[in-house]
Amino acid sequence: MNVKNIISKSIDNLKEQLTALLSTGFEPSLAIVFSHSTLDNVAIGAMLKAQNIDFIGCSTAGEIVGGVVYNESISISFFELDRSSYFVFKQEVPEDNSYEAGFQLAKMAKEKFKNPSFISLFALINGDEFIKGLQDTLQETPCIYGGMASDDILSKPYVFTENQKQFNGIHTLVVNNDKIAVHGCAIAGWESIGLEHTITKSKDNVVYEINHEPAMTFFTKFFGLYTSPSSQNNEANTINAQYPLQIIRDDVMILRSPWVGSPETNTLTLTGSVYEGEKFKFSIAPGFEVIDKTIEEFRKFKEKIPTPDALILFSCKARHWAFGPMIAEEVEAIDKLWNIPYQGFFCFGEIGKNENERTHFYNQTCCLVTLKSLES
């Protein structure tokens, strides 16, 4: 597998770099694009389409290439691949239709490949329902990794084509896993604090009650935020990156970040779904020990997958907020471990397999993906 990375600050510069790359005889068939939300990403899609390069792409709030964190940039990995080893499927997803989107994607994948794997970029979908649709169709745990589009203003992240932005969509690279091996890991590294609590009333990602107490009331009391109701919403937002909920699911921990609190309804909206009756603990504010623990897990993963051809990192934007400049150490460590073509971005949610080989939708987590050609 021949892979080349480009990092650019403008479309004009990207065009120059791509022209230079193609002049060397490199003939990419596929591109994965992570590009800042303020750039003209539809124009990037049109540029790739004009070169007959298949692509998936999304808006971002921080880009990664070669172990370096960038901002307001365009990060692209170009792959020279036989088109028989993959296909790209782009779906617009109506509200509350994430399960059906997963179902249809898996159905199409199984028609083409006996052993499909998936790399998905998505915007404003229910990640848990999407995974469930995949799993029910495949009748097994899906091999899928991916990230939710992001932006810096927390408004309308999107996936994009050569013609339009899509604010509700799923764009997927479907890979024949018998020709290209896809592996990955989902690592968080956070430590828990305090007692175990129960979500006693919820729907999707909105929590109404915790321990039979209104969710926003519980949240503000737990953190000692005895302020006027008008300021509770803002205060909940400022600590969402520092104290994610550690949901206990399938005997492992899945992080959920508080997204927004509503004093009017006394509810707490999270960045992923939770279910009534689920137990959780809060997390300790992060420090270097979380970064060290995550890097150590990556080292263990490298022992299992020592020589891939390319890496993709889906790292939560809330993790970036929580760790600040420390995040650069985590990103750089991956580059030093493998020293191969490597890109990524900071997303609003991640999909990947945990240590128990279960696939979940996460927050505040690093999902690392490896790709390796199985053909000579």
Number of C-alpha atoms within 10 A of each C-alpha: 16 14 18 17 18 17 21 18 16 14 17 11 12 19 15 11 15 16 11 12 17 12 10 8 8 15 17 21 17 24 22 22 28 31 31 27 24 13 17 14 27 18 16 23 22 16 17 20 14 11 13 13 18 20 27 24 27 32 33 32 26 26 28 27 25 20 20 15 20 19 16 19 23 27 27 25 24 24 22 16 17 12 12 11 17 21 16 17 15 20 16 17 21 13 11 11 15 26 21 17 23 24 20 15 22 24 15 13 22 14 9 16 17 11 15 26 25 22 22 22 30 35 27 23 22 20 25 20 21 20 25 20 24 26 19 15 16 17 10 10 16 25 23 24 30 26 28 30 31 31 23 17 9 9 8 16 27 26 32 28 21 17 11 14 17 22 19 19 25 29 25 24 23 23 25 22 22 16 18 21 17 23 22 23 21 29 23 23 19 24 14 18 13 9 8 14 16 17 21 19 20 21 12 16 18 22 25 21 21 24 15 12 15 18 27 26 21 18 20 18 12 11 12 9 14 12 11 9 14 11 12 20 20 13 16 22 15 14 17 21 25 21 25 28 24 23 23 15 14 10 8 12 18 23 24 28 26 26 21 21 26 18 17 10 11 19 22 26 22 21 24 23 19 21 18 16 14 15 19 23 21 23 18 16 17 17 12 13 12 18 22 15 16 20 21 14 16 20 17 11 15 16 9 9 15 13 14 19 19 23 25 23 28 28 32 26 24 22 23 19 17 20 20 10 11 14 17 17 16 21 23 17 19 21 18 11 13 18 15 17 20 25 28 30 31 28 34 29 30 30 29 29 24 18 11 9 14 14 22 23 27 29 29 31 27 27 26 25 24 22 20 18 18 11 8 5
